[in-house]
Amino acid sequence: MTAQKTKTKPVEQPQNLLLLWVPRVLLLIAICAVLDSIKHRWYVFDPTELNELAQAAIASNPNNTAGMIQHIVTNLTSTYPTNKIKLNVDASEWVFNNAGGAMGAMYIIHASITEYLIIFGTPLGTEGHTGLHTADDYFNILVGEQWAFLPGALEMERYTPGMVHFLPRGTAKQYKMHEGCFALEYARGWIPLMLPFGFADTITSTLDPITLYHTVRVTGREMLRNLLIGKI
């Protein structure tokens, strides 16, 4: 019997691999750059108007966090038509959020590819790392105080009800929310790229699959609802 000869697949040379992948990577970078330059076309919310809404909610519902939240949701649903943006009006749909060492709870009012709007806070107080994100973040204090600082700062930043803590994308801080602090948080940019930061503590520390499930369920549902009407 003669031994069967087996054909061996030729090993691709490093030069061939470079010729194959470099154009693809450059094309991907170019596409991302173009999308990043036009992402503002899909924004619906205005940071200044949201801050004015937060201030109005505080003024009309002093010492009543639930009333502030209801004021915000009622205003948003009457301002934005359902064919332009989808909002989650179920104010009982709260989930824990562990991120950057801090813990609180959030109610997701809106989530899409380029924007999210949530109520975030805790009656107990917490502190941690803001995360380093691909979106600008506007943290409108409703109740309590938030403190923050950048490396090298010798004095803290202090934010009280009605103020907005603006965190530009690519910026990270340490922050602390005092006992009984809640805020209306608005982020605009590439929201899916923020999700790993929001999931990391659950996967590596708290090991809370129920919270992870509900976070993914609500976020995914709201993003899909908005995509179905063309809101990116």
Kinemage of the C-alpha trace (Angstrom):
@kinemage 1
@onewidth
@group {chain A} dominant
@subgroup {mainchain}
@vectorlist {calphas} color= white
{ca met a 1} P 0.000 0.000 0.000
{ca thr a 2} L 1.177 3.455 -0.765
{ca ala a 3} L 0.885 6.126 1.900
{ca gln a 4} L -1.593 8.861 1.084
{ca lys a 5} L -0.034 12.229 0.717
{ca thr a 6} L -1.683 14.956 2.807
{ca lys a 7} L -1.788 18.434 1.452
{ca thr a 8} L -0.642 21.066 3.874
{ca lys a 9} L -2.188 24.506 3.754
{ca pro a 10} L 0.435 27.115 2.977
{ca val a 11} L 1.164 29.461 5.852
{ca glu a 12} L 0.328 33.050 5.025
{ca gln a 13} L 3.294 35.330 5.175
{ca pro a 14} L 3.215 38.323 7.570
{ca gln a 15} L 3.440 40.675 4.599
{ca asn a 16} L 0.319 39.134 3.056
{ca leu a 17} L -1.537 39.472 6.360
{ca leu a 18} L -0.605 43.142 6.546
{ca leu a 19} L -1.825 43.737 3.001
{ca leu a 20} L -5.079 42.003 3.917
{ca trp a 21} L -5.860 43.666 7.253
{ca val a 22} L -4.365 47.167 7.084
{ca pro a 23} L -6.859 48.387 4.416
{ca arg a 24} L -9.735 46.894 6.411
{ca val a 25} L -8.645 48.591 9.620
{ca leu a 26} L -8.161 51.914 7.836
{ca leu a 27} L -11.601 51.604 6.246
{ca leu a 28} L -13.159 50.883 9.653
{ca ile a 29} L -11.412 53.902 11.177
{ca ala a 30} L -12.636 56.099 8.322
{ca ile a 31} L -16.227 54.884 8.728
{ca cys a 32} L -16.096 55.495 12.491
{ca ala a 33} L -14.709 58.988 11.945
{ca val a 34} L -17.496 59.875 9.508
{ca leu a 35} L -20.197 58.513 11.819
{ca asp a 36} L -18.701 60.376 14.777
{ca ser a 37} L -18.776 63.638 12.823
{ca ile a 38} L -22.509 63.318 12.034
{ca lys a 39} L -23.845 61.699 15.212
{ca his a 40} L -25.301 65.036 16.337
{ca arg a 41} L -27.961 64.635 13.628
{ca trp a 42} L -29.632 61.953 15.737
{ca tyr a 43} L -29.760 63.909 19.000
{ca val a 44} L -33.242 64.813 20.200
{ca phe a 45} L -32.667 66.197 23.691
{ca asp a 46} L -31.020 69.534 24.469
{ca pro a 47} L -28.801 69.733 27.599
{ca thr a 48} L -29.894 73.285 28.441
{ca glu a 49} L -33.590 72.415 28.178
{ca leu a 50} L -33.092 69.331 30.351
{ca asn a 51} L -31.382 71.438 33.017
{ca glu a 52} L -34.271 73.904 32.907
{ca leu a 53} L -36.669 70.963 33.245
{ca ala a 54} L -34.744 69.654 36.262
{ca gln a 55} L -34.873 73.100 37.892
{ca ala a 56} L -38.621 73.343 37.226
{ca ala a 57} L -39.162 69.905 38.754
{ca ile a 58} L -37.264 70.957 41.880
{ca ala a 59} L -39.201 74.208 42.193
{ca ser a 60} L -42.620 72.579 41.784
{ca asn a 61} L -41.910 69.600 44.060
{ca pro a 62} L -39.697 70.699 46.966
{ca asn a 63} L -38.548 67.808 49.160
{ca asn a 64} L -40.482 65.352 46.980
{ca thr a 65} L -38.200 63.246 44.782
{ca ala a 66} L -41.039 61.112 43.410
{ca gly a 67} L -42.907 64.283 42.456
{ca met a 68} L -39.825 65.617 40.653
{ca ile a 69} L -39.521 62.425 38.632
{ca gln a 70} L -43.215 62.482 37.724
{ca his a 71} L -42.919 66.136 36.678
{ca ile a 72} L -39.971 65.285 34.403
{ca val a 73} L -41.649 62.280 32.762
{ca thr a 74} L -44.965 64.100 32.267
{ca asn a 75} L -43.182 67.051 30.661
{ca leu a 76} L -41.113 64.850 28.357
{ca thr a 77} L -44.097 62.820 27.152
{ca ser a 78} L -46.035 65.990 26.369
{ca thr a 79} L -43.063 67.619 24.598
{ca tyr a 80} L -41.756 64.805 22.392
{ca pro a 81} L -44.084 62.918 20.008
{ca thr a 82} L -43.951 59.122 20.065
{ca asn a 83} L -43.056 58.991 16.366
{ca lys a 84} L -39.878 60.968 17.081
{ca ile a 85} L -38.602 59.293 20.239
{ca lys a 86} L -39.710 56.501 22.556
{ca leu a 87} L -39.768 57.064 26.313
{ca asn a 88} L -40.199 54.575 29.131
{ca val a 89} L -43.016 56.004 31.278
{ca asp a 90} L -43.019 53.176 33.831
{ca ala a 91} L -41.442 55.007 36.779
{ca ser a 92} L -41.558 51.830 38.884
{ca glu a 93} L -38.992 50.093 36.649
{ca trp a 94} L -35.875 50.653 38.762
{ca val a 95} L -32.745 48.476 38.663
{ca phe a 96} L -29.533 48.480 40.663
{ca asn a 97} L -26.472 49.917 38.969
{ca asn a 98} L -22.925 49.014 40.051
{ca ala a 99} L -20.216 50.787 38.089
{ca gly a 100} L -16.756 52.083 38.916
{ca gly a 101} L -17.086 50.938 42.519
{ca ala a 102} L -20.221 53.023 43.135
{ca met a 103} L -23.695 51.612 43.710
{ca gly a 104} L -27.105 53.148 43.197
{ca ala a 105} L -30.310 52.530 41.291
{ca met a 106} L -31.530 53.850 37.969
{ca tyr a 107} L -34.770 54.344 36.115
{ca ile a 108} L -34.157 54.357 32.353
{ca ile a 109} L -36.393 56.990 30.758
{ca his a 110} L -34.774 56.740 27.322
{ca ala a 111} L -32.061 54.642 25.692
{ca ser a 112} L -30.937 54.702 22.079
{ca ile a 113} L -27.659 54.317 20.194
{ca thr a 114} L -26.670 57.980 20.609
{ca glu a 115} L -28.529 59.128 23.763
{ca tyr a 116} L -29.701 57.976 27.145
{ca leu a 117} L -31.701 59.709 29.857
{ca ile a 118} L -32.014 58.201 33.321
{ca ile a 119} L -32.780 59.012 36.921
{ca phe a 120} L -29.844 57.791 39.012
{ca gly a 121} L -29.285 57.958 42.739
{ca thr a 122} L -29.331 56.379 46.161
{ca pro a 123} L -30.794 57.280 49.570
{ca leu a 124} L -27.651 55.862 51.224
{ca gly a 125} L -24.784 57.629 49.483
{ca thr a 126} L -21.975 56.191 47.364
{ca glu a 127} L -18.703 57.074 45.636
{ca gly a 128} L -16.527 55.755 42.853
{ca his a 129} L -14.999 56.305 39.413
{ca thr a 130} L -17.055 58.056 36.738
{ca gly a 131} L -15.661 55.877 33.976
{ca leu a 132} L -13.919 56.997 30.792
{ca his a 133} L -16.627 57.297 28.178
{ca thr a 134} L -17.288 57.945 24.495
{ca ala a 135} L -20.194 60.254 25.351
{ca asp a 136} L -20.629 63.647 27.002
{ca asp a 137} L -22.458 63.336 30.315
{ca tyr a 138} L -24.742 65.922 31.938
{ca phe a 139} L -25.566 65.127 35.579
{ca asn a 140} L -28.436 67.353 36.759
{ca ile a 141} L -28.727 67.232 40.554
{ca leu a 142} L -32.310 66.961 41.805
{ca val a 143} L -31.785 66.135 45.481
{ca gly a 144} L -28.701 66.127 47.708
{ca glu a 145} L -25.130 66.870 46.673
{ca gln a 146} L -22.439 65.426 44.439
{ca trp a 147} L -18.740 66.082 44.942
{ca ala a 148} L -16.052 65.407 42.330
{ca phe a 149} L -12.382 65.998 41.580
{ca leu a 150} L -9.766 65.529 38.893
{ca pro a 151} L -6.241 64.265 39.602
{ca gly a 152} L -4.148 67.171 40.823
{ca ala a 153} L -7.086 69.253 42.015
{ca leu a 154} L -6.611 70.389 45.597
{ca glu a 155} L -10.216 71.465 46.055
{ca met a 156} L -13.355 69.488 45.315
{ca glu a 157} L -16.096 70.402 42.852
{ca arg a 158} L -19.476 70.699 44.575
{ca tyr a 159} L -22.830 70.305 42.826
{ca thr a 160} L -26.154 71.047 44.524
{ca pro a 161} L -29.825 70.828 43.389
{ca gly a 162} L -30.398 72.587 40.094
{ca met a 163} L -26.734 72.474 39.088
{ca val a 164} L -25.354 70.314 36.293
{ca his a 165} L -22.089 68.409 36.486
{ca phe a 166} L -20.765 68.245 32.926
{ca leu a 167} L -18.304 65.451 32.163
{ca pro a 168} L -16.881 65.698 28.617
{ca arg a 169} L -16.168 62.442 26.841
{ca gly a 170} L -12.670 61.147 27.487
{ca thr a 171} L -12.634 62.680 30.993
{ca ala a 172} L -12.630 60.676 34.225
{ca lys a 173} L -13.144 61.831 37.813
{ca gln a 174} L -13.691 60.497 41.281
{ca tyr a 175} L -17.156 61.400 42.519
{ca lys a 176} L -19.207 61.090 45.679
{ca met a 177} L -22.980 61.266 46.066
{ca his a 178} L -24.131 62.075 49.550
{ca glu a 179} L -26.950 60.481 51.476
{ca gly a 180} L -30.219 61.037 49.640
{ca cys a 181} L -28.802 62.161 46.285
{ca phe a 182} L -30.675 61.713 43.001
{ca ala a 183} L -30.026 63.207 39.575
{ca leu a 184} L -31.359 63.404 36.037
{ca glu a 185} L -28.472 62.070 33.945
{ca tyr a 186} L -28.227 62.682 30.209
{ca ala a 187} L -25.514 61.215 27.979
{ca arg a 188} L -25.015 61.880 24.271
{ca gly a 189} L -22.498 60.039 22.121
{ca trp a 190} L -21.930 56.359 21.409
{ca ile a 191} L -23.982 54.751 24.178
{ca pro a 192} L -23.276 51.039 23.444
{ca leu a 193} L -19.569 51.678 24.095
{ca met a 194} L -20.504 52.803 27.632
{ca leu a 195} L -22.254 49.531 28.473
{ca pro a 196} L -19.149 47.437 29.359
{ca phe a 197} L -18.368 49.893 32.171
{ca gly a 198} L -21.933 49.519 33.411
{ca phe a 199} L -21.734 45.717 33.346
{ca ala a 200} L -18.183 45.135 34.609
{ca asp a 201} L -18.842 45.323 38.364
{ca thr a 202} L -21.800 42.969 38.068
{ca ile a 203} L -19.686 40.397 36.237
{ca thr a 204} L -16.495 40.696 38.306
{ca ser a 205} L -17.739 41.699 41.754
{ca thr a 206} L -21.426 41.599 42.702
{ca leu a 207} L -22.208 38.451 40.656
{ca asp a 208} L -25.841 39.526 40.510
{ca pro a 209} L -27.313 37.907 37.372
{ca ile a 210} L -30.828 39.157 38.112
{ca thr a 211} L -29.728 42.799 38.034
{ca leu a 212} L -27.647 42.148 34.903
{ca tyr a 213} L -30.629 40.505 33.214
{ca his a 214} L -33.004 43.390 33.961
{ca thr a 215} L -30.409 45.994 32.930
{ca val a 216} L -29.848 44.272 29.580
{ca arg a 217} L -33.570 43.638 29.131
{ca val a 218} L -34.696 47.218 29.713
{ca thr a 219} L -31.769 48.839 27.862
{ca gly a 220} L -32.094 46.507 24.877
{ca arg a 221} L -35.867 46.901 24.750
{ca glu a 222} L -35.689 50.702 24.750
{ca met a 223} L -32.925 50.816 22.132
{ca leu a 224} L -34.927 48.475 19.899
{ca arg a 225} L -38.129 50.496 20.327
{ca asn a 226} L -36.274 53.598 19.176
{ca leu a 227} L -34.528 51.887 16.283
{ca leu a 228} L -37.914 50.718 14.999
{ca ile a 229} L -38.986 54.349 14.534
{ca gly a 230} L -35.632 55.375 13.074
{ca lys a 231} L -34.173 56.951 16.223
{ca ile a 232} L -30.504 56.036 16.279
